[in-house]
Amino acid sequence: MTQATQATTPTQSAATFTGLKCKECGADYEAKALHVCEFCFGPLEVAYDYSALSRTVTRETIQAGPNSIWRYRPFLPVQTNNPIDVGTGMTPLVQTNRLARRLGLKRLYIKNDAVNMPTLSFKDRVVSVALTRARELGFSTVSCASTGNLANSTAAIAAHAGLECCVFIPADLEAGKILGTLIYGPTVMAVQGNYDQVNRLCSEVANTHGWGFVNINLRPYYSEGSKTLGYEVAEQLGWQLPDHIVAPLASGSLFSKIHKGFQEFIKVGLVEDKTVRFSGAQAEGCSPIAQAFREGRDFITPVKPNTIAKSIAIGNPADGIYAVDIARKTNGNIESVTDAEIIEGMKLLAETEGIFTETAGGTTIAVLKKLVEAGKIDPEETTVAYITGNGLKTQEAVQGYIGEPLTIEPKLDSFERALERAQTLDRLEWQQVLV
Ligand SMILES: *Cc1c(COP(=O)(O)O)cnc(C)c1O
């Protein structure tokens, strides 16, 4: 009964997080704009008072919250009751029918962040949290080192919040990602180099300019936003964890934080304890985490990216080793696929479920298929594949692989002739399948 009384008490704007903690040596820090341990150089992570959370958070308090990531505010590293809420999160969890059948799975769900708000990728989650915290810490200029989606998201949400914004991207990004950043009016630095070079430059700028870099000096707060991908799936499955998840890996942060999200829900009693198998997806042209997993290594050997999956092309992934560890201890896998398989993955998801994802999503679907074919996902497992970005942003990737419209004259007979040609082509395709 105390539970119920507390549940109806309005939440105070008190922080539920207690500070930052080094993931390696456990050293404690105040919750400032810090990201590296000064003793062992390990990454810092946000720590919470879980016994307080178990007492105050219930399924009902969450369900009474907004229809966005902020329904999980007590699990996020902000103090305010008035976060930047642009409708981020609570994206559809779609039970697939045709894709599941095609792959031979009984229960396959797609967590569809291709329609996340406001910029159609999972990055809206991490940026909403990072900029809310940036505002609390007094930053007036925010920035990021981006593979594309992060720049879209930082620019859009900074515009909404009235923060100054300067973003850094590799100069060779897809046109849709560049345009989808410029429209919000930030300063955009297109760096002639790959993401890892962009990131190194940004670390230097962060030290000299006092800006809030969402994925550098604000990284501990930023990365917590990805936990909501775990919370939402648990809630949308009726407060249960799935058996197996498949998610893309760039730095490995999203993957590790979905795991942290599930663990926290178990810890505070919102779901029953169970081991969820974690499988990760990379593009062969940038697969340092998959390589370390395959070779049973405890360290990542950086690579130079060369793949169409630019949004996940990080050659020196900061959280790679944590991702390897999670895949191992949950009896999951980390696999990579070729660019051709990525395109096939994008087409497969579009043609079976009507979801147009970008190259990162194509990577996830292609790895999902590969794992099922190798017997590494059981048909009986409730499996969730995380689709993290929208295909309209990476149109170049599929140009030339998806056919052309039939151009006709505005006359009925022109249409009839074209239709007959199309049906003949269709029949040929079917015959090939049947042979
Ligand atoms: C950034 C990104 C990811 C993964 O990022 P992590 O660095 O591993 O957290 C996955 N998919 C898309 C579309 C992205 O933009």
The ligand as an SDF file (V2000), in Angstrom:
LIG
                    3D

 15 15  0  0  0  0  0  0  0  0999 V2000
   24.9320    5.9110  -33.9630 C   0  0  0  0  0  0  0  0  0  0  0  0
   24.1440    4.8250  -34.5760 C   0  0  0  0  0  0  0  0  0  0  0  0
   24.1620    3.4910  -34.0980 C   0  0  0  0  0  0  0  0  0  0  0  0
   25.0060    2.9400  -32.9630 C   0  0  0  0  0  0  0  0  0  0  0  0
   25.7680    3.7540  -32.2270 O   0  0  0  0  0  0  0  0  0  0  0  0
   26.6650    3.3510  -30.9680 P   0  0  0  0  0  0  0  0  0  0  0  0
   27.8540    4.2340  -31.1340 O   0  0  0  0  0  0  0  0  0  0  0  0
   27.0380    1.8960  -31.0830 O   0  0  0  0  0  0  0  0  0  0  0  0
   25.8740    3.6660  -29.7730 O   0  0  0  0  0  0  0  0  0  0  0  0
   23.3250    2.5790  -34.7010 C   0  0  0  0  0  0  0  0  0  0  0  0
   22.5280    2.9170  -35.7090 N   0  0  0  0  0  0  0  0  0  0  0  0
   22.4790    4.1640  -36.2080 C   0  0  0  0  0  0  0  0  0  0  0  0
   21.5560    4.4500  -37.3320 C   0  0  0  0  0  0  0  0  0  0  0  0
   23.2720    5.1650  -35.6560 C   0  0  0  0  0  0  0  0  0  0  0  0
   23.1940    6.4070  -36.1520 O   0  0  0  0  0  0  0  0  0  0  0  0
  1  2  1  0
  2  3  1  0
  2 14  2  0
  3  4  1  0
  3 10  2  0
  4  5  1  0
  5  6  1  0
  6  7  2  0
  6  8  1  0
  6  9  1  0
 10 11  1  0
 11 12  2  0
 12 13  1  0
 12 14  1  0
 14 15  1  0
M  END
$$$$
